[in-house]
Amino acid sequence: MQYMLLIYNNPVLEPAHGTPAFKQMMDGYFAVNERMKADGVLRSGDGLQGVETATTLRIKSGKVETMDGPFAETREHLGGYYVIDVPDLDAALTYAALIPSAHFGTIEVRPVMDYNPAG
């Protein structure tokens, strides 16, 4: 079963770029990347550029509307994701707990829907 691990961070709580804490966090990300690759569960994953680069789109009354930034103002920003293929939720939670941002942010674990009728 595939799961998406959505990484939410509060920028105020994230280690500052260039500090030893930031290096430790990034080393943790490199380690979890290598662990997921070695275990054969990693399907994809990447970080996202900051929310200031986002464009939000919606259609109202048949017209496309766009706005700069995220639709909702929140303290935590979606910073990246992993897609993993593991047997069950418990396994997905084990990998989610390895993500460094779990120490100061939130990792949302969500099953990916399979719309491929061919399997």
Salt bridges, closest charged atoms under 4 A:
ASP27 OD2 - LYS23 NZ 2.78
GLU34 OE2 - LYS37 NZ 3.57
ASP39 OD2 - ARG35 NE 2.84
GLU65 OE1 - ARG58 NE 3.47
ASP85 OD2 - ARG43 NE 3.77
GLU108 OE2 - ARG110 NH2 2.32
